[in-house]
Amino acid sequence: MSESAGPLAAATAATTPARRHLRELGRDGATMAAVAVVLLFALMALLAPWIAPQDPYRADFLRRLQPPAWIEGGSWAFPLGCDALGRDLLSRIVHGARVSMLIGLLVVVVATSVGVLAGLLAGYLRGWVDVVISRLVDILLGFPYLIFAIGLMAALGPGFLNMLVALVYKEWVLPCRVVRAETLAAREQDFVEAARALGASRRHIMLREILPNILSPVIVVATFRVAYVIIIEASLSFLGLGVQPPTASWGSMIADGRQFLLNAWWVSTFPGLAILALVLAINVASQGLRDVLDPRFAR
């Protein structure tokens, strides 16, 4: 009986931390509400072609600057009104979610992967590898993110792929610093010394021993950075350096409506509210995730 119960008990113990984290997240009402908002935006981005009420690129000058449905002159066929070209704002906001979330996720995934690898190498190998990577990180941190991205976009030219390159070029430095600091602490721990004494290779120690034990702060930092990258993408699109028309982008939509703020406030306001809601939800969800994964911040 005890022999058969052993593997079952081990499996139950192995899943206990994940279940505990889920229970702690579930008890936090603000975090769960934020997660729900993020999931709503994600579903909106995935299902944009099917849930958008109108064609987001179809212009109709007869509906130019048509107000929202609850204002005189509006129509429930265009609930949030139309822009200066008569395009449905709600449909463009729904499609704009695809651009913002895709860029945010792609940039953070690629940059975090690069940063984790560089941080592991710098923290574990030390020596000239650490010097080169650390000095490069210091140089990149000396430039304000937005100004650095504007300079790169001006050199590369506007466009989706160029924006990814420009944002990844600097985004990797923060996860690199976090991983380097965690690796410096982990490399002196007993489990690393034991693996080294058993003849494990450097690659094995970095990827199999150290990396799994430092993933929690990496996940938290990556989640926070998604919101920041979304803001940078909107800023570049606002300046005309991001995704180019007619592709729907929240930043370019705000820019399109800035000259109509006094008599057609809805053109810029609703895309701005979409950015606010998504970024705020990601930040609140990230805060809750940090509290669960890092015992130093436990409530």
N, C-alpha and C positions, 0 to 999 in steps of 0.2 A: 504493500500500500504506500509506504513511504517512498519507494523507488519511483512509482508511477506519479506520485504527487510532486516529485522534485522538478521535472521539466515544466510542469504546469505552474508551479510557484515561481520558477525563474522567469517564465514568459510573462506572468502577471506583474512581477516586479519590474520587468523591462519596460512595460507600457505605463507604469504608474506615473512617472514624471510628465509624460505627454497628457495623460488624462487629468492630472492635477493642474497643469497649466490651462487646459481647456475649461476646467471648472472655475478657476480663478478669473479667467476672462469672462465667462458667462455671468459671474456675480457682479461685474462692473457694468452698470447700465450705460454709462457714457461711452465706454469702449465698444460695447455691442451696437449701440446706435450708430457710432462712427463707422464700424465695419459694415453695417447694413447700407449706409450711404455710399461707401466705396463700392460695394457689390452692385448697388443700383446703377452707379455710373459705369461699372464694368459691363453689366448686361446691356446698358444703353449703347455702349460702344460696339459690342459684339453684334447686337441685333439692329443696328442703325438703319440698314436698308429696308427692314421690314416694319419698324415702328415709327419712322419719320413720316409725319402726315403728308408732306409735300416733297417734291423734288427740290433738294437744297440748292441746285444750280440753275433752276428755271427762273429767269427774270421776267417780270411783268410790270412795265412802267406805269400801268394804270393803278397798280397797288403801291406805288412808291411811297415809302415812309408811312404806310398804313399803321395806325395805332393798335395796341393790344385789344382783345375782344371786349374787355370790360369798359373801354373808353369809347365815347361816341365816334362812330365811323369805323370801328373795328368789326371783325368777323371771327366767329368761332372756328372757321376753316383755317384761320391763321391766328392761333390763340395769343401768341406773343408779338404779333405785328410783323411788319416787313421792313427790310433795310432800304437803302437808297436806290437799289436796283429792282425792288419789288420782290425779293426772295424771302421765303418764309424763315423767320428767325428761329423758331423752335426746331425746324428740320436741320438748320445749319448748326445749331448748338448740339443737337444729337450727333451729327456727323463729326463735329469738332472734337467731341469726346474721344473719338478714335485716334485722332492725331496726338492729342495731349497725353493720353494714357499709354499709347504705343511708344512714343518717344521717351516718356518717363521710365517705363519698364525696360526698354531696350538699353538706354544709356546706363541705367543703374546696374543692370545685369552684366553688361560688358565691362563697365568700369570697375565694378566690385570684383569680378573675376581677375582682372589685371591687377587691381590693388591688393587682393589677397595673395596672389602669387609673389608680387614684389615685396610685400610685407613679410611673408614667410622667409624669402631669401635673405632680406636685410636683417631680420631678427635672429635667424638661426645661424647663417654663415658668418655674419659680422665682417670684420676686415674691410677690404676695398669695396666689396659688394655693398655693404651697408653705407659706406661713405658716398659712393656714387648715387645710390637710390635716395638717400636722405638729402643730399645736396640738390638733386633734381626736384624732390618734393618741396624743399624750402624755396627754390626759385619760382616754382609754379604757384605756391601759396602767396608769394609776394605780389601777384597780380590780382586785382579784383575780378571775380568770376565773370560778371556781365561784360565788363570792358574787354577782358581777355577773349570771351566768346564773340563779341562784336568785331574785334580785330581779326580773328580767324575767319569769321563768316565773310568779312570784307575781302579777305585774301582768297578764300575758296569759292565764294559766290553763294547766293542763296539756294536753298533746296533741302529736301528731306535728308538725303544721305550726308551732305556736307554738314548739316546741323548735328547729326549723330556724331560725326568725327570731331567737330569742334567741342561738343559737350563732353565726350568721353576723354578728350585730350587732357582735361583738367580735373574731371570728376573722380578719377582713380586715386588721387592723392589722399583723400580723407580715409577711405578704407585701408589704404596702405599704412598710414600712420597708426591706425587702431590695431591692425594685425601685427605690425612690428612691435608695438608696446606689449601686446598680449603674448607674442612669441618670446620676447626677451624674458618675460616672467615664467613662461611655461618650460623653456629649455633647461631650467635649473631644477625642475620638479623631479620627484623620484621616479615617476613612470617613464620619463624621457631618459633618465640615467640608466634605468633597467633595460630599456630597449637598446640603448647604445652599448651596454655591457654584453648584451646577447648578440651583438654584431649586426644590428639592423642598419640598413643604408640610410644616408641622409634623406633621400626621397621618401623612404618608408616612414621615417620619424616625423618629417614635416607634414606629410599628407595623411598618415594613418594614426599618428599619436597626438600631434599638436593641433592640427586643424579641427578635428571633431570637438576638441575641448575649448575652442575659442570661437565657435560659430555663433553663440548667442549674441555677443556685442556686434558681430558683423551683420546679422540679420536685422537687429534694431537700427543700426546706422543706415543700412540699405533702405529700410522702410522710410525713415525720415527723409532721405535724399530724394526719393521719388517725388515728394511734394515740392522740394526745392527745384528740381529739374523741370517740373511742369511750369513753375513760375518763370524760370529762365527761358523756356521755349516760348511762352506767351509774350515775354518781353521782346525777344528777337522777332517774333512774328509781328508784334506791334510796330517795331521799327522798320519792317519790310525786309528783314534779313532771314526770315525763317521760311516756313512752308509758303509757297507762292499761290496767288489766286489762279483759278477759282476755287482751289481746295479750301474747305471750311476749316478755319483755325480760330480759336477763341481770341487769341491776341490780335490777329488781323481784323476780326469782327469789331473789336473794341476800337481799333484804329479807324475803321470805316465810319464809325458813328461819332467820332470826337467833334466833327464840325457841325453836328446836329444836336449837341447836348441840350441846347435851350428849347428847341421845338420838337425834337424826336429823341427824348432821353432813352427810350427803350432799346435803341439800336446798340448802344454800348453797355447799358446797365445789365441786361440779362446775361450776356456772355461773361461779364465781370462777376456776377453772382454765381455763375457756374464754376468759375475758377475758385472763388472764395469757398464755396461749399465743398468742393473736392479736396482742396488743399487743407482746409480745416479738418475735414473728416480723416484724412490720412495722418495728420499730425496727432489728433486725439487717439486714433487707433495705435499709432506708433508709441505714444506715451504709455498706453495700457500694456502693450507688448513688452516695453522696456521694464515696467514694474513687475511683470510676471517672470521674465527671463533672467533679470539681474536682481539677485537678493539684496544688493546694496540700496536699491530704490524701492524695496517692498514697503507697502503701506502699513 
